[in-house]
Amino acid sequence: MDRYLMPGKLTGMSTVSLEVRIGDLFLKNPLIAASGTYGPDSFELIPPSLFGAVCTKAVTLNPVEGNKPPRLFEVKGGLINRIGLQNPGVNQFIGDIYPRYCQYDTPVIINVAGFAVNEYLKVLKILEENIKDSVIYELNISCPNVEKGGMAIAQHLPSLKRLLTKAREITNKPLWVKLPPQGDLNKLLKVSEETLVEAVVIANTYRALVIDKETGEIYIGGLSGPAIKHLTLNLVNQARQLTPLPIIGCGGVGDLESLMQYLKLGARAVQLGTSLFSNPDTPSTIISELTNFLNTKNLNSLHDYLHPPGSFKVIDKREKGVGNLQLGSQKSIKGRVFNARNIIRVKEIKSDEDS
C-alpha cells in the first residue's frame, strides 16, 4: 500500500499525532510549504521533514524567464510578487529538480501551470510518463501576475471544466485545484466537484498594485502575507458551506493562532508561504506549540481536538450529492473508477470546546 495512504505511518516525532487526512491522503501534520516560496535551495535552512507536504514551484511546459525586475515589493502586512511563473520547464524539472525532493519522505505536490489548457495537459502527460512516485498535482489556475493564462482559465468556466475533466482522464493521482480569491466561488467549487478533484486550495494571492518608490513606475502583482489572512478565512468559511471537498487554506499563516483559525473553519491543512521568508523558524515553532497545546489538553491527536466525540454527523440525504455523483455511486473515466464515498458532505455541530 502507498505510504501516504496508510494512517499512523507519518505521525511525527511526538507521541501526540498531528496527522491530518485529505481525501485518501494522510499527512503527518497540517503544514504545507506553498508553491513559489520553497524549493531545494531552502532545504538546508528549512528541512522538508518539518512539513506534512511540500509544494514545488510552478512547472510549465517550456522554460519561463518570468517578469523583468523589480519582482518583489515588501509592503505593510506582506509582499507583492510579480515573479511570473519563472521555471526551467517540465523536462529540466524532472531531470534536475524533482530528484532533490526524492531524498526525503515528505509527500511532494507538483504545482502545474500553463498559459493555455493544452499546455497544462501536456505537462501532466509528461509528468505521468516520467514520475511513477505517488505525487500530488496542484493545478495552478489562479496566478495573478502573468499576462495570459493564469486567472483567465479560472474566469472562463468552460475552459476550467475542460482542463479538469481532461486532467482527470490523464491521471488517477490526487488532483488539487488552486483557486483565485476573486470570482464566483460557488461555480468554481461546483466545477471542481463535478470533475472529481480531490481537494481545493483557497486561495492564491490577491491581485494588487504597487508604485515603485524610486521610479514611480506602477506594477501589478500578487499580494500575500498577514494582510490577506482575514479575507481568505472568510473564503474558507464560505467554501466549507458550499462543498464537501477537502479545503487547504492558504493566506497569511504565520503562527499557531492562524493555523487553528483555518482548521476550526473547516480547512484540513494550510499552506505557508510569505512567513517562510520573514521567519524560517515558523514551521518548527508552530509544530512545537501545537504539540504543547494538545498536551495541555490531554489529547492524543489533533483530530481529537478538532472532532471531539459526537461533534459531527452525516447530514440529510438531500445533500449527499457530490456534483452529479451520488454517494455510493461510481464514475468510470477511460477505465479508471472513481467513487463518491470519500467526499460525503458532513456537518459539524458546535461543542462547548468549539464555542
C-alpha positions in Angstrom: 0.0 0.0 0.0 1.2 3.5 -0.7 3.0 5.1 2.2 0.9 8.2 2.0 -2.4 6.2 2.2 -1.5 4.5 5.5 -2.9 6.1 8.7 -0.5 6.2 11.5 2.7 6.0 9.4 3.5 9.7 9.5 2.8 10.8 13.0 5.8 12.9 13.7 8.4 12.7 16.4 5.9 13.3 19.3 3.6 10.9 21.0 0.9 13.4 20.0 -0.4 12.7 16.5 -0.7 15.8 14.3 -1.8 13.7 11.4 -4.5 15.1 9.0 -6.4 13.4 6.2 -7.1 14.9 2.8 -9.2 12.6 0.8 -7.3 9.3 0.9 -4.0 11.0 1.8 -2.6 11.0 5.3 -0.1 13.8 6.1 1.9 13.8 9.3 1.0 17.4 10.1 -1.2 20.1 8.6 1.6 22.3 7.4 2.4 22.5 3.6 5.1 24.6 2.1 3.4 26.8 -0.6 4.4 26.9 -4.2 6.7 29.7 -5.2 8.1 30.2 -1.7 10.1 27.0 -1.1 12.4 24.7 -3.0 15.6 22.7 -2.9 17.7 25.8 -2.2 15.8 26.2 1.1 16.1 22.5 2.2 19.2 23.1 4.4 17.6 26.0 6.2 14.1 24.6 6.4 14.1 20.8 6.1 11.2 19.2 4.2 10.7 16.9 7.1 9.1 19.7 9.1 6.1 19.8 6.8 3.2 17.4 6.1 3.9 18.0 2.4 5.9 20.4 0.2 4.8 22.1 -3.0 7.1 22.7 -5.8 7.4 26.0 -7.7 5.3 26.2 -10.8 6.1 23.8 -13.6 5.3 24.8 -17.1 5.7 23.0 -20.5 8.6 25.2 -21.6 11.2 27.3 -19.7 9.8 30.7 -18.5 12.0 33.6 -17.7 9.3 35.4 -15.7 8.8 39.2 -15.5 11.6 41.7 -15.6 12.8 43.1 -12.2 11.7 44.5 -9.9 9.6 41.5 -9.0 9.3 41.7 -5.2 7.9 44.5 -3.1 7.7 44.5 0.6 4.5 46.3 1.7 2.7 46.8 5.0 1.4 43.4 6.1 3.0 41.3 3.4 4.6 41.0 0.0 3.6 41.8 -3.6 5.3 39.5 -6.0 5.3 39.6 -9.8 7.7 36.7 -10.5 5.7 35.5 -13.5 6.0 31.7 -13.1 9.8 31.6 -13.7 10.9 28.0 -14.0 13.1 25.9 -16.3 10.3 23.8 -17.8 9.0 20.4 -17.2 11.8 18.4 -18.7 14.5 20.0 -16.6 12.2 19.8 -13.5 12.1 16.0 -14.0 15.8 15.7 -14.6 17.3 18.1 -12.1 14.8 19.4 -9.6 12.4 16.6 -8.7 15.2 14.1 -7.7 16.2 16.5 -4.9 12.8 16.2 -3.4 13.0 12.4 -3.5 15.7 12.4 -0.9 13.0 12.9 1.7 9.9 11.0 2.8 7.8 14.1 2.8 5.0 14.0 0.1 5.6 16.2 -2.9 2.9 18.4 -4.5 3.8 19.4 -8.1 2.4 22.8 -9.0 1.3 22.6 -12.6 0.9 25.8 -14.5 0.5 27.0 -18.1 -0.7 29.7 -20.5 -3.4 27.6 -22.2 -5.4 24.5 -21.3 -3.4 22.2 -23.7 -0.2 23.3 -22.0 -1.4 22.1 -18.6 -2.4 18.8 -20.1 0.9 18.3 -21.9 2.8 19.0 -18.7 0.6 16.4 -16.8 1.2 13.8 -19.5 5.0 14.3 -19.4 5.0 14.1 -15.6 2.8 10.9 -15.6 5.2 9.3 -18.1 8.3 10.1 -16.1 7.4 10.2 -12.5 6.0 7.0 -11.0 6.1 8.1 -7.4 2.9 8.9 -5.5 2.9 12.7 -6.1 0.0 15.1 -5.8 -0.8 17.6 -8.6 -1.8 21.1 -7.8 -3.3 22.8 -10.8 -2.5 26.5 -10.6 -5.4 28.2 -12.4 -5.1 31.4 -10.5 -1.7 33.1 -10.9 -2.5 36.9 -10.9 0.9 38.1 -12.4 1.1 36.6 -15.9 -0.2 38.3 -19.0 -2.0 35.3 -20.4 -3.3 32.1 -18.9 -3.2 32.3 -15.1 -6.5 33.6 -13.7 -8.0 33.7 -17.2 -8.7 29.9 -17.0 -10.5 30.3 -13.7 -12.6 33.1 -15.1 -13.8 31.0 -18.0 -15.7 28.1 -16.6 -15.9 26.0 -19.8 -12.1 26.1 -20.1 -11.8 25.2 -16.5 -14.1 22.3 -16.8 -12.3 21.1 -19.9 -9.0 21.3 -18.1 -10.1 19.4 -15.0 -12.0 16.8 -17.0 -9.1 16.1 -19.2 -6.6 16.2 -16.3 -8.7 13.6 -14.5 -8.5 11.3 -17.6 -4.7 11.6 -17.7 -4.1 10.7 -14.0 -5.7 9.0 -11.1 -3.2 10.6 -8.7 -4.6 13.2 -6.4 -5.6 16.4 -8.2 -5.8 19.7 -6.2 -7.0 23.0 -7.7 -5.6 26.3 -6.5 -8.5 28.7 -6.8 -8.3 32.5 -7.1 -9.6 34.8 -4.3 -11.8 36.5 -6.9 -14.6 35.0 -9.0 -17.8 33.1 -8.4 -16.7 30.7 -5.6 -19.8 28.6 -5.8 -19.4 27.9 -9.5 -15.6 27.2 -9.2 -16.3 24.7 -6.4 -19.1 23.1 -8.4 -16.9 22.5 -11.4 -14.2 21.1 -9.1 -16.7 18.7 -7.6 -18.1 17.6 -11.0 -14.7 16.8 -12.4 -13.7 14.7 -9.3 -10.7 16.7 -8.0 -9.6 15.6 -4.5 -9.2 19.0 -2.9 -9.3 22.7 -3.4 -6.6 25.2 -2.2 -8.1 28.5 -1.1 -6.6 30.8 -2.3 -3.9 32.2 -4.4 -2.5 35.7 -3.9 -4.7 38.7 -4.4 -4.2 40.9 -7.4 -2.7 44.1 -6.1 -0.9 47.3 -7.3 2.3 48.8 -6.1 4.1 52.0 -7.1 7.9 51.8 -7.1 9.2 54.5 -4.6 12.3 55.1 -6.6 11.0 55.3 -10.1 7.2 56.0 -9.7 6.5 53.0 -12.0 3.3 51.1 -11.4 3.4 47.3 -11.1 0.7 44.7 -10.7 1.4 41.5 -8.8 0.0 39.2 -6.2 -0.4 40.2 -2.5 0.4 37.6 0.2 1.1 37.6 3.9 -0.8 38.7 7.0 -2.7 41.4 5.2 -4.8 38.8 3.4 -5.5 36.4 6.2 -8.9 37.5 7.3 -10.1 37.8 3.7 -9.0 34.3 3.0 -10.5 33.0 6.2 -13.8 34.4 5.0 -13.4 32.5 1.7 -12.7 29.2 3.5 -15.7 29.7 5.7 -17.9 30.2 2.7 -16.4 27.3 0.8 -16.9 24.9 3.7 -20.6 25.5 3.5 -20.7 25.1 -0.3 -18.7 22.0 -0.9 -17.9 18.6 0.6 -14.4 18.8 -1.0 -11.4 19.0 1.4 -10.1 22.5 1.7 -6.5 23.6 2.1 -6.3 27.2 3.4 -3.6 29.5 2.1 -3.1 33.1 3.1 -1.3 34.7 6.0 -0.5 31.7 8.1 2.5 32.6 10.3 1.7 31.3 13.8 -0.3 28.7 15.7 -3.3 31.1 16.1 -3.7 31.5 12.3 -3.3 27.7 11.7 -6.0 26.9 14.3 -8.3 29.6 12.8 -8.2 27.9 9.4 -8.6 24.4 10.9 -11.6 25.4 13.0 -13.3 26.9 9.9 -13.0 23.5 8.2 -9.7 23.5 6.4 -7.9 20.2 6.5 -4.4 21.8 6.2 -2.8 25.1 5.5 0.0 26.3 3.2 2.8 28.6 4.5 4.5 31.0 2.1 5.4 34.5 3.0 6.1 33.6 6.6 8.9 31.3 5.5 10.7 34.4 4.1 10.2 36.5 7.2 10.9 33.8 9.7 12.4 30.4 8.6 11.7 29.0 12.1 7.9 29.4 11.5 7.1 25.7 10.8 9.2 24.3 13.6 7.7 26.8 16.0 4.1 26.1 15.0 4.7 22.3 15.3 6.2 22.7 18.8 3.5 25.0 20.0 0.7 22.8 18.6 2.2 19.7 20.2 2.4 21.5 23.6 -1.1 22.8 23.2 -2.6 19.4 22.6 -0.5 18.0 25.6 -2.1 20.6 27.9 -5.5 19.5 26.7 -4.5 15.8 27.5 -5.3 14.9 23.9 -3.6 12.2 21.8 -4.2 13.8 18.5 -5.1 17.0 16.5 -8.1 15.1 15.2 -9.4 14.6 18.7 -9.3 18.4 19.3 -10.9 19.3 16.0 -13.5 16.5 16.1 -14.3 15.6 19.7 -16.7 12.5 20.1 -20.2 13.3 18.9 -19.1 16.6 17.2 -20.1 15.7 13.6 -22.7 13.6 11.7 -23.7 13.0 8.1 -26.4 15.4 7.2 -29.7 14.5 5.5 -29.9 12.6 2.2 -30.9 15.7 0.2 -27.3 17.0 0.5 -25.4 13.8 -0.3 -24.9 14.7 -3.9 -21.3 15.3 -5.0 -21.8 17.3 -8.1 -23.5 14.8 -10.4 -22.1 11.9 -8.5 -24.2 10.4 -5.7 -23.0 8.7 -2.6 -22.1 5.1 -3.2 -22.1 5.6 -7.0 -19.1 5.3 -9.3 -17.9 7.1 -12.4 -15.7 5.4 -14.9 -13.3 7.6 -16.9 -11.2 5.7 -19.5 -11.2 2.5 -17.5 -10.5 4.1 -14.1 -13.2 4.1 -11.5 -13.8 7.0 -9.0 -16.0 6.6 -6.0 -18.1 9.3 -4.2 -17.6 7.6 -0.9 -14.7 9.7 0.3 -16.2 13.1 -0.2 -19.6 12.8 1.5 -20.7 16.1 3.0 -20.6 16.4 6.8 -21.9 19.0 9.2 -20.0 19.9 12.4 -22.1 20.5 15.5 -20.5 23.1 17.8 -19.4 21.6 21.1 -18.6 23.6 24.2 -14.9 23.4 23.3 -15.6 24.9 19.9 -17.6 27.8 21.1 
